[in-house]
């Protein structure tokens, strides 16, 4: 289930630091604290957060997100909002187990094993919910889709189908600012937070997905 996320505090007006990659920073992870203290966990309607574990396999380190009937945001608020004219967000993910019975077209079963999201600065002080785009992992062969969230028009969902063999990683690269302009037909405000979530609370089922190399950087195609 997607519900509005509230980003607190005031943000400084500045360009983002070049150290934005990799936001997960798994190289410094400990067994009991997979993510650094830069990440905040925010439960959805009192549900438990999924379990996070750092996995080392075949020379690769990645984050495993899993659980049954779980729903929570994992949020990395940027120290300096991204106000440059271009940005590209890239990552790799592997969809292990999709919540049983999940259907993105039905409000009561709109669960997902993994969503990477981008939160934008509020465009009005009277707005309670910052506009947010959810890039949502879909099983192989699933049809592409885009739509406003069932929770409100300020939240938007883009489905991205897995590619390659069943055990293969899918590499994803998106332009959040361009997507914002296309979706809401207006000049995009700054990016203030990046995050990921798993929600299996509505289907009350098990889900598992892996994530690595979550990187925010300048879009090389926009550099002249």
C-alpha positions, 0 to 999 in steps of 0.5 A: 500500500502506498501512503504519503510520506512526510519529509520534515525539516528545511533544506538548504539551497545548494547543488548536491555533493558529488559523493551522492553515489552510492547511496546504500554504501553497503561496503561499510555495512555491519550485520546488525545495521545494513544501512547507515544512520543517513537512512530513516525507516518509516512504517506504513500504518503501523506495519512492521518494516521488512527485514534488511540483510547484506548479502555477499554472493559471487563477489557481489554485495547487495541488500536483501529486502524481505518479509511477510505482511510488511510495509515501510519506507526507507528514506535517505534525505539529501543533505543538499537538495538536487537543484541542477537541471538534470539528474539520473538515478540508476540502480540494479535490482533482482525480483525474487518473490512477488507478493502472492495475489498482488495486482497493480491495477487493484487498489486492495492488492497493490503490493510490490516486492520493491519500489525505488522512489524519488521525493520532490520538494513541496510546491506549496506550503499548503500541500501536505504531501510532497510529490513522489514517483515510485519506480516499481519492480514488476515480474518478467513479462508483466505489461508496462504501466503508469498511473497515479497512486490509489492514495492520491494524485501527488504520488505516481507509479511507474512499473518496470518489468524485470529483464533477462533470466530469472536469476539475472539482475535488472539494471535501471536508469531513469531521469526523475526530473524529466519524468516529473515534468512529463507527469505533472506538466510543470517545472520540477522542483528540487529532489529532496529524498531518495528511497526504497520500500517493500509493501506486502501488507495488503496481500499478507504474503511473503516478498523478497527482492535484492537491491544494489548500486543506488546512484544519483548523479548528473545526466551525462547526456545533458552535459555539453 
